[in-house]
Amino acid sequence: MRINVRFSGAGGQGVILSSVLLAKAYGLGEDYNISQTQSYGPEARGGACKAEVVISDENIDYMKVDTADVFIAFNQAGYEKYGKTVKNDAIVLINSTLVETDSDKHFRIPATEIAEEMGKPFVVNMIMLGALTKLLPKLHYPTVEAEIMDNFAASIAGLNLDAYDKGYQYMAKQLQERNKQSA
């Protein structure tokens, strides 16, 4: 198994942190080989940003993601810049508050809207990570939950866990709806 994952968005949206947490969860928690790389513009905050994670049950001899099996777009610019380099059968997850697409195959989660309803607009990345966790194979909710607990101070871990859970539950409902429609 090899899964090539690409996150995209703007600096300051938590794109890189999401990818690091995903890599740690698969690598440390689920015992897979992982590689995590990142790239961002000179502006840091607000500039184009991408992060990639390679997950494999074998040694990783090539650390880059040329064509993504999984693509997560936090904003429209990231979607447009990196969305063309995904496999035809890729899992595509978009922050539907900020990303517009005509594809009915993409998974949509209004992450920015949910974060704003929570009164914490900076937890968009945790919402997206929760939704992504529900979609990925061989990744367990408690594994990612443990990484969030380990990587945040106790004073903000709870808020991030709440956002993670909201994303996970939202995606669970969306999958349930898709299953009903296809039955």
Contacts in CASP RR format, 6 or more apart in sequence:
PFRMAT RR
TARGET T0000
AUTHOR 0000-0000-0000
METHOD contacts of the structure
MODEL  1
MRINVRFSGAGGQGVILSSVLLAKAYGLGEDYNISQTQSYGPEARGGACK
AEVVISDENIDYMKVDTADVFIAFNQAGYEKYGKTVKNDAIVLINSTLVE
TDSDKHFRIPATEIAEEMGKPFVVNMIMLGALTKLLPKLHYPTVEAEIMD
NFAASIAGLNLDAYDKGYQYMAKQLQERNKQSA
1 55 0 8 1.000
1 56 0 8 1.000
1 57 0 8 1.000
1 137 0 8 1.000
1 138 0 8 1.000
2 54 0 8 1.000
2 55 0 8 1.000
2 56 0 8 1.000
2 57 0 8 1.000
2 58 0 8 1.000
2 60 0 8 1.000
2 69 0 8 1.000
3 54 0 8 1.000
3 55 0 8 1.000
3 56 0 8 1.000
3 69 0 8 1.000
3 70 0 8 1.000
3 136 0 8 1.000
3 137 0 8 1.000
4 52 0 8 1.000
4 54 0 8 1.000
4 65 0 8 1.000
4 66 0 8 1.000
4 67 0 8 1.000
4 68 0 8 1.000
4 69 0 8 1.000
4 70 0 8 1.000
5 19 0 8 1.000
5 22 0 8 1.000
5 52 0 8 1.000
5 53 0 8 1.000
5 54 0 8 1.000
5 55 0 8 1.000
5 65 0 8 1.000
5 68 0 8 1.000
5 69 0 8 1.000
5 70 0 8 1.000
5 71 0 8 1.000
5 72 0 8 1.000
6 50 0 8 1.000
6 51 0 8 1.000
6 52 0 8 1.000
6 65 0 8 1.000
6 68 0 8 1.000
6 70 0 8 1.000
6 71 0 8 1.000
6 72 0 8 1.000
6 82 0 8 1.000
6 85 0 8 1.000
6 86 0 8 1.000
7 15 0 8 1.000
7 16 0 8 1.000
7 18 0 8 1.000
7 19 0 8 1.000
7 50 0 8 1.000
7 51 0 8 1.000
7 52 0 8 1.000
7 53 0 8 1.000
7 72 0 8 1.000
7 74 0 8 1.000
8 15 0 8 1.000
8 48 0 8 1.000
8 49 0 8 1.000
8 50 0 8 1.000
8 71 0 8 1.000
8 72 0 8 1.000
8 73 0 8 1.000
8 74 0 8 1.000
8 75 0 8 1.000
8 78 0 8 1.000
8 79 0 8 1.000
8 81 0 8 1.000
8 82 0 8 1.000
8 83 0 8 1.000
9 15 0 8 1.000
9 48 0 8 1.000
9 49 0 8 1.000
9 50 0 8 1.000
9 73 0 8 1.000
9 74 0 8 1.000
9 75 0 8 1.000
9 77 0 8 1.000
9 78 0 8 1.000
10 45 0 8 1.000
10 46 0 8 1.000
10 47 0 8 1.000
10 48 0 8 1.000
10 49 0 8 1.000
10 74 0 8 1.000
10 75 0 8 1.000
10 77 0 8 1.000
10 78 0 8 1.000
11 40 0 8 1.000
11 41 0 8 1.000
11 43 0 8 1.000
11 44 0 8 1.000
11 45 0 8 1.000
11 46 0 8 1.000
11 47 0 8 1.000
11 48 0 8 1.000
11 49 0 8 1.000
12 44 0 8 1.000
12 45 0 8 1.000
12 46 0 8 1.000
12 49 0 8 1.000
13 49 0 8 1.000
13 74 0 8 1.000
13 75 0 8 1.000
13 124 0 8 1.000
13 125 0 8 1.000
14 74 0 8 1.000
14 124 0 8 1.000
14 125 0 8 1.000
15 38 0 8 1.000
15 49 0 8 1.000
15 50 0 8 1.000
15 51 0 8 1.000
15 74 0 8 1.000
15 125 0 8 1.000
16 38 0 8 1.000
16 40 0 8 1.000
16 49 0 8 1.000
16 51 0 8 1.000
17 125 0 8 1.000
17 151 0 8 1.000
18 51 0 8 1.000
18 72 0 8 1.000
18 125 0 8 1.000
18 126 0 8 1.000
18 128 0 8 1.000
18 129 0 8 1.000
18 132 0 8 1.000
19 36 0 8 1.000
19 38 0 8 1.000
19 51 0 8 1.000
19 52 0 8 1.000
19 53 0 8 1.000
20 36 0 8 1.000
20 51 0 8 1.000
20 151 0 8 1.000
21 129 0 8 1.000
21 144 0 8 1.000
21 147 0 8 1.000
21 148 0 8 1.000
21 151 0 8 1.000
22 36 0 8 1.000
22 53 0 8 1.000
22 129 0 8 1.000
22 132 0 8 1.000
22 139 0 8 1.000
22 144 0 8 1.000
23 34 0 8 1.000
23 35 0 8 1.000
23 36 0 8 1.000
23 53 0 8 1.000
23 55 0 8 1.000
24 34 0 8 1.000
24 147 0 8 1.000
24 150 0 8 1.000
24 151 0 8 1.000
25 133 0 8 1.000
25 139 0 8 1.000
25 143 0 8 1.000
25 144 0 8 1.000
25 146 0 8 1.000
25 147 0 8 1.000
26 32 0 8 1.000
26 34 0 8 1.000
26 53 0 8 1.000
26 55 0 8 1.000
26 139 0 8 1.000
27 33 0 8 1.000
27 34 0 8 1.000
27 55 0 8 1.000
28 147 0 8 1.000
29 143 0 8 1.000
29 146 0 8 1.000
29 147 0 8 1.000
30 138 0 8 1.000
30 139 0 8 1.000
30 140 0 8 1.000
30 143 0 8 1.000
32 55 0 8 1.000
32 56 0 8 1.000
32 57 0 8 1.000
32 138 0 8 1.000
33 55 0 8 1.000
33 56 0 8 1.000
33 57 0 8 1.000
33 58 0 8 1.000
33 59 0 8 1.000
33 60 0 8 1.000
34 53 0 8 1.000
34 54 0 8 1.000
34 55 0 8 1.000
34 56 0 8 1.000
34 60 0 8 1.000
35 52 0 8 1.000
35 53 0 8 1.000
35 54 0 8 1.000
35 60 0 8 1.000
35 63 0 8 1.000
36 51 0 8 1.000
36 52 0 8 1.000
36 53 0 8 1.000
36 54 0 8 1.000
37 51 0 8 1.000
37 52 0 8 1.000
37 63 0 8 1.000
37 64 0 8 1.000
38 49 0 8 1.000
38 50 0 8 1.000
38 51 0 8 1.000
38 52 0 8 1.000
39 49 0 8 1.000
39 50 0 8 1.000
39 51 0 8 1.000
40 47 0 8 1.000
40 48 0 8 1.000
40 49 0 8 1.000
40 50 0 8 1.000
41 47 0 8 1.000
41 48 0 8 1.000
41 49 0 8 1.000
48 77 0 8 1.000
48 78 0 8 1.000
48 81 0 8 1.000
50 78 0 8 1.000
50 81 0 8 1.000
50 82 0 8 1.000
52 64 0 8 1.000
52 65 0 8 1.000
52 68 0 8 1.000
53 65 0 8 1.000
54 60 0 8 1.000
54 62 0 8 1.000
54 63 0 8 1.000
54 64 0 8 1.000
54 65 0 8 1.000
66 85 0 8 1.000
67 85 0 8 1.000
67 86 0 8 1.000
67 87 0 8 1.000
68 82 0 8 1.000
68 83 0 8 1.000
68 85 0 8 1.000
68 86 0 8 1.000
68 87 0 8 1.000
68 90 0 8 1.000
69 86 0 8 1.000
69 87 0 8 1.000
69 90 0 8 1.000
69 91 0 8 1.000
70 90 0 8 1.000
70 91 0 8 1.000
70 92 0 8 1.000
70 93 0 8 1.000
70 132 0 8 1.000
70 135 0 8 1.000
70 136 0 8 1.000
71 82 0 8 1.000
71 83 0 8 1.000
71 86 0 8 1.000
71 90 0 8 1.000
71 91 0 8 1.000
71 92 0 8 1.000
71 93 0 8 1.000
72 92 0 8 1.000
72 93 0 8 1.000
72 94 0 8 1.000
72 128 0 8 1.000
72 132 0 8 1.000
73 79 0 8 1.000
73 82 0 8 1.000
73 83 0 8 1.000
73 92 0 8 1.000
73 93 0 8 1.000
73 94 0 8 1.000
73 95 0 8 1.000
73 99 0 8 1.000
74 95 0 8 1.000
74 98 0 8 1.000
74 99 0 8 1.000
74 111 0 8 1.000
74 124 0 8 1.000
74 125 0 8 1.000
74 128 0 8 1.000
75 95 0 8 1.000
75 98 0 8 1.000
75 99 0 8 1.000
76 98 0 8 1.000
76 99 0 8 1.000
76 100 0 8 1.000
79 94 0 8 1.000
79 99 0 8 1.000
79 101 0 8 1.000
83 92 0 8 1.000
86 92 0 8 1.000
91 107 0 8 1.000
91 135 0 8 1.000
91 136 0 8 1.000
92 103 0 8 1.000
92 105 0 8 1.000
92 106 0 8 1.000
92 107 0 8 1.000
93 106 0 8 1.000
93 107 0 8 1.000
93 109 0 8 1.000
93 128 0 8 1.000
93 131 0 8 1.000
93 132 0 8 1.000
93 135 0 8 1.000
94 101 0 8 1.000
94 106 0 8 1.000
94 107 0 8 1.000
94 108 0 8 1.000
94 109 0 8 1.000
95 109 0 8 1.000
95 110 0 8 1.000
95 111 0 8 1.000
95 112 0 8 1.000
95 124 0 8 1.000
95 128 0 8 1.000
96 108 0 8 1.000
96 109 0 8 1.000
96 110 0 8 1.000
96 111 0 8 1.000
97 110 0 8 1.000
97 111 0 8 1.000
97 112 0 8 1.000
97 113 0 8 1.000
98 112 0 8 1.000
107 131 0 8 1.000
107 135 0 8 1.000
107 171 0 8 1.000
107 174 0 8 1.000
108 174 0 8 1.000
109 127 0 8 1.000
109 128 0 8 1.000
109 131 0 8 1.000
109 167 0 8 1.000
109 170 0 8 1.000
109 171 0 8 1.000
109 174 0 8 1.000
111 124 0 8 1.000
111 127 0 8 1.000
111 128 0 8 1.000
111 131 0 8 1.000
111 167 0 8 1.000
112 121 0 8 1.000
112 124 0 8 1.000
114 127 0 8 1.000
114 163 0 8 1.000
114 166 0 8 1.000
114 167 0 8 1.000
114 170 0 8 1.000
115 121 0 8 1.000
115 122 0 8 1.000
115 123 0 8 1.000
115 124 0 8 1.000
115 127 0 8 1.000
115 163 0 8 1.000
118 159 0 8 1.000
118 162 0 8 1.000
118 163 0 8 1.000
118 166 0 8 1.000
120 159 0 8 1.000
120 163 0 8 1.000
123 159 0 8 1.000
123 160 0 8 1.000
123 162 0 8 1.000
123 163 0 8 1.000
126 148 0 8 1.000
126 160 0 8 1.000
126 161 0 8 1.000
126 163 0 8 1.000
126 164 0 8 1.000
126 167 0 8 1.000
127 163 0 8 1.000
127 164 0 8 1.000
127 166 0 8 1.000
127 167 0 8 1.000
127 170 0 8 1.000
128 167 0 8 1.000
129 144 0 8 1.000
129 164 0 8 1.000
129 167 0 8 1.000
130 144 0 8 1.000
130 164 0 8 1.000
130 165 0 8 1.000
130 166 0 8 1.000
130 167 0 8 1.000
130 168 0 8 1.000
130 171 0 8 1.000
131 167 0 8 1.000
131 168 0 8 1.000
131 170 0 8 1.000
131 171 0 8 1.000
132 171 0 8 1.000
133 139 0 8 1.000
133 141 0 8 1.000
133 144 0 8 1.000
133 164 0 8 1.000
133 168 0 8 1.000
134 167 0 8 1.000
134 168 0 8 1.000
134 171 0 8 1.000
134 172 0 8 1.000
134 175 0 8 1.000
135 171 0 8 1.000
135 175 0 8 1.000
141 168 0 8 1.000
144 164 0 8 1.000
145 161 0 8 1.000
145 164 0 8 1.000
148 157 0 8 1.000
148 160 0 8 1.000
148 161 0 8 1.000
148 164 0 8 1.000
149 157 0 8 1.000
149 161 0 8 1.000
152 158 0 8 1.000
152 160 0 8 1.000
END
